[in-house]
Amino acid sequence: MRENGRDLGEEGRGRRPPYSPPLRPHPQPLEVYSWPGQAGATAPTVPAPHAGGEGGVGGGQGPQVPGPPPTHLILIGTVHGDPQGYERAWRMLRFLQPDLITVEISRFSLHYRKRQEGRWLHLLKQALEDLPDSARSHPAIQRLASQVALPFEVRVARDWGRRYGIPWRPLDLGAPSRRHLPRYGRELLTAANLRALLGTPRGSLKDWVATEFQRAHQAYQRSSWRLWPHDAPEALKREQVLARRLRRLADKGRRLVHLGGWEHLVPWQDGSGLWHLLGDLKPWRLLLKDADLLPAKEISC
């Protein structure tokens, strides 16, 4: 279940606010992005391709990216709804060559989404017909569209598995999805809700995703205190269950790649999160944006 957004049941004074994940500007300027290192671990490096032909512009060597990590458990932090997510994940999977892929989604959410995706997209199309043509380019509407579609993390795991015969598994709890997904058709995909979303800051979806990755990069470099939501006990239980399931699968000695939201991999001060819960297994932690440093090849499923 994608849980970046405001609770569906939240109500303001006099009327219900629009339902959409918030656009959160980062208070600090962007920094140069680099492949995050793994403390205490070493890995061979291979040169990335360079613009301007062999050797790059001016004959420089260009950026370096590490070789595949020497561990059986790799945790990849994603930004849900990333428009480049599928291509980035495919490139990362090609680099890591997993034996098993896991995704932060429940079996209930997966099956429910498959049944409802066509209906949801139809409702979205109907709601957009009552709005100006420019509404389709609003980042909040674009994020809403990605929210009702089958997540790219699922699609890339499924397609990679079909092509290379690699299994994948949904790992998340189903309780949050059982509560929220049935309300999409009633509340999320209405013309009134979409019209309200048009009043939120425009920005751009690409910039929002880049800012989220920058927030993740900065959060991974330090230990921060976690601001728990109102459903903190359930959120903590989710991570504990995810960690237990990942641990059980990782113990089988296969190279396991997990795709899930980046916030679950932050080294929180209170010891919560997958990074702490699986720390004894010494996993590698990457951001999906790191795939931009890898050689680009044609993606064909």
C-alpha positions in Angstrom: 0.0 0.0 0.0 1.4 3.4 -0.9 1.1 5.4 2.4 2.8 8.7 1.5 -0.5 10.6 1.6 -2.8 12.2 4.1 -5.2 9.8 5.9 -8.3 9.3 3.9 -10.4 10.0 7.0 -8.9 13.3 7.8 -11.3 16.2 7.9 -10.7 19.9 8.2 -12.9 22.7 9.3 -16.1 22.5 7.3 -14.9 20.3 4.4 -12.7 17.4 3.6 -9.2 18.3 2.3 -8.1 16.9 -1.1 -6.5 13.5 -0.8 -3.0 13.4 -2.2 0.5 12.8 -1.0 1.9 16.1 0.1 4.5 17.9 -2.0 7.3 18.5 0.5 9.9 21.1 -0.5 13.3 20.4 1.0 14.6 23.3 3.2 18.2 22.9 2.1 19.9 23.4 -1.3 20.5 20.2 -3.3 24.0 18.7 -2.9 26.1 16.8 -5.4 24.7 13.2 -5.5 27.1 10.3 -5.2 26.9 6.6 -4.9 26.5 5.9 -1.1 29.4 3.9 0.3 29.0 1.0 2.7 31.0 1.4 5.9 33.6 -1.3 6.3 32.9 -2.8 2.9 35.0 -2.7 -0.3 33.9 -3.4 -3.8 35.6 -3.4 -7.2 34.8 -0.4 -9.5 34.0 -0.2 -13.1 33.9 3.0 -15.2 30.6 4.4 -16.2 30.1 5.4 -19.8 31.0 9.0 -20.6 29.5 11.6 -22.9 31.5 12.6 -25.9 32.8 9.1 -26.7 35.6 7.0 -25.1 37.3 8.8 -22.2 34.5 11.4 -22.0 34.8 15.1 -22.7 38.4 16.2 -22.3 39.6 12.6 -21.9 38.7 12.4 -18.3 37.8 9.0 -16.7 34.3 10.1 -15.6 32.4 8.8 -12.5 33.1 5.4 -11.0 30.5 3.0 -9.8 31.1 0.0 -7.5 30.8 -3.6 -8.7 28.0 -5.9 -7.3 28.0 -5.9 -3.5 29.6 -8.8 -1.6 26.4 -9.6 0.3 23.2 -11.6 0.0 20.8 -8.8 1.0 20.5 -5.6 -0.9 17.9 -3.0 0.2 16.9 -0.4 -2.5 15.1 2.7 -1.4 12.5 3.9 -3.9 10.3 7.0 -4.3 6.8 5.6 -5.0 5.5 7.1 -8.2 8.9 7.9 -9.7 8.2 8.3 -13.5 11.7 6.9 -14.2 11.3 4.2 -11.6 10.8 1.3 -13.9 13.8 2.0 -16.1 16.0 2.7 -13.0 14.9 -0.5 -11.3 15.5 -2.6 -14.5 19.0 -1.1 -14.8 19.7 -1.9 -11.1 18.4 -5.4 -11.4 20.6 -6.0 -14.4 23.6 -4.8 -12.4 22.8 -6.8 -9.2 21.7 -10.0 -10.8 19.3 -11.1 -8.0 18.2 -14.7 -7.3 15.0 -13.4 -5.6 13.2 -10.0 -5.7 10.9 -8.8 -2.9 8.6 -5.8 -3.0 6.9 -3.6 -0.4 3.4 -4.5 -1.3 0.9 -7.0 0.3 -0.7 -9.9 -1.5 -4.1 -8.3 -0.8 -3.0 -5.0 -2.3 -1.6 -6.7 -5.4 -4.7 -8.7 -6.1 -7.1 -5.9 -5.3 -5.2 -3.5 -7.5 -5.2 -5.9 -10.4 -9.0 -6.2 -10.1 -9.7 -2.5 -9.7 -7.0 -0.9 -11.9 -9.2 -0.7 -15.0 -12.1 0.7 -13.0 -9.9 3.3 -11.3 -8.4 4.5 -14.5 -11.9 4.9 -16.0 -13.0 6.9 -13.0 -9.9 9.1 -13.3 -10.6 9.7 -17.0 -14.2 10.6 -16.2 -13.1 13.0 -13.4 -10.6 14.7 -15.7 -13.2 15.4 -18.3 -14.8 17.9 -16.0 -11.5 19.8 -15.5 -9.3 22.0 -17.8 -6.9 20.2 -20.1 -4.0 21.6 -18.1 -5.1 19.5 -15.1 -3.3 16.5 -16.5 0.1 18.2 -16.2 -0.4 19.1 -12.5 2.1 17.1 -10.4 -0.6 16.2 -7.8 -2.8 14.7 -10.6 0.2 12.9 -12.0 1.0 11.4 -8.6 -2.6 10.4 -8.2 -2.5 8.6 -11.5 0.7 6.7 -10.5 -0.9 5.9 -7.2 -3.9 4.1 -8.8 -1.8 2.3 -11.4 0.1 -0.9 -10.6 3.3 0.3 -8.8 6.5 0.3 -11.0 8.2 -1.8 -8.3 5.7 -4.6 -8.9 5.8 -4.3 -12.7 9.6 -4.4 -12.9 9.9 -7.4 -10.5 7.2 -9.2 -12.5 8.8 -8.5 -15.9 12.3 -9.3 -14.7 11.1 -12.6 -13.3 9.2 -13.5 -16.5 12.2 -12.8 -18.6 14.9 -14.5 -16.5 13.0 -17.0 -14.5 13.6 -15.2 -11.2 11.0 -15.4 -8.5 9.6 -12.4 -6.8 7.4 -12.0 -3.7 5.1 -9.4 -2.1 6.1 -9.0 1.6 4.0 -6.3 3.2 1.0 -6.5 5.6 -2.4 -6.3 4.1 -4.3 -4.5 6.9 -3.5 -0.9 5.7 -4.6 -1.8 2.1 -7.8 -3.4 3.3 -8.8 -0.1 4.9 -7.6 2.4 2.3 -7.9 0.9 -1.2 -11.7 0.4 -1.2 -12.1 4.1 -0.6 -10.1 5.1 -3.7 -13.2 4.9 -5.9 -15.4 6.8 -3.5 -13.1 9.6 -2.4 -9.8 9.8 -4.3 -11.0 9.6 -7.9 -13.8 12.2 -7.8 -14.0 15.4 -9.8 -14.3 17.4 -6.6 -11.1 15.9 -5.1 -9.2 16.4 -8.3 -10.4 20.0 -8.5 -9.2 20.6 -5.0 -5.8 19.1 -5.8 -5.4 21.7 -8.5 -5.1 24.2 -5.7 -1.9 22.6 -4.4 1.6 23.8 -5.4 2.4 23.0 -9.0 6.1 22.5 -9.2 7.0 19.4 -11.3 6.8 15.7 -10.6 10.4 15.2 -11.7 11.6 17.9 -9.3 9.6 16.5 -6.5 11.1 13.0 -7.0 14.6 14.5 -7.2 13.9 16.3 -3.9 12.7 13.1 -2.3 15.9 11.3 -3.3 18.0 14.2 -2.0 16.1 14.0 1.4 16.8 10.2 1.4 20.5 10.7 0.6 20.9 13.2 3.5 18.8 11.0 5.9 21.1 8.0 5.2 24.1 10.0 6.2 23.0 10.7 9.7 20.8 9.2 12.4 17.6 11.2 12.9 14.7 11.2 15.2 11.5 9.8 13.6 8.3 11.7 13.6 5.8 8.9 14.0 2.3 9.2 12.3 -0.9 8.7 14.2 -0.8 5.0 13.2 2.7 4.5 14.7 2.0 1.0 16.2 0.9 -0.4 12.9 3.7 1.3 11.0 6.2 -0.3 13.5 4.6 -3.7 13.2 4.8 -3.4 9.4 8.6 -2.9 9.5 9.0 -5.7 12.1 7.1 -8.1 9.9 9.0 -7.0 6.8 12.3 -7.5 8.6 11.3 -11.0 9.8 10.2 -12.1 6.3 13.4 -10.6 4.7 15.6 -12.3 7.3 13.9 -15.7 6.6 14.4 -15.4 2.9 18.0 -14.0 3.2 19.0 -17.0 5.3 18.6 -19.2 2.3 21.9 -17.9 0.8 20.4 -16.4 -2.3 21.1 -12.9 -3.5 17.9 -11.0 -2.4 17.0 -7.6 -3.7 14.3 -5.7 -1.9 12.4 -2.7 -3.4 10.6 -0.5 -1.0 10.1 3.1 0.1 13.3 4.9 1.2 12.0 6.0 4.6 12.0 2.4 5.8 15.8 2.3 5.4 16.8 5.4 7.4 19.0 4.7 10.5 16.4 6.2 12.9 17.6 7.1 16.4 14.9 5.0 18.1 16.2 1.8 16.4 13.2 1.4 14.2 13.3 0.7 10.5 14.7 -2.1 8.3 18.2 -0.8 8.4 18.5 -1.3 12.2 16.3 -4.4 12.3 18.5 -6.2 9.7 21.8 -4.6 10.8 23.3 -7.9 11.9 23.0 -9.3 8.4 25.1 -6.4 7.1 22.9 -5.6 4.1 23.8 -3.1 1.3 21.6 -0.1 1.1 21.2 1.8 -2.2 18.8 4.4 -3.5 17.1 3.7 -6.8 18.5 6.9 -8.2 22.0 5.3 -8.0 21.0 3.4 -11.1 21.6 6.7 -13.1 25.3 6.0 -12.6 25.1 2.6 -14.3 25.5 2.0 -18.0 22.3 2.5 -19.9 21.1 -0.3 -22.2 17.9 -0.8 -24.1 15.1 -2.2 -21.9 13.1 -4.9 -23.6 10.8 -7.3 -21.7 
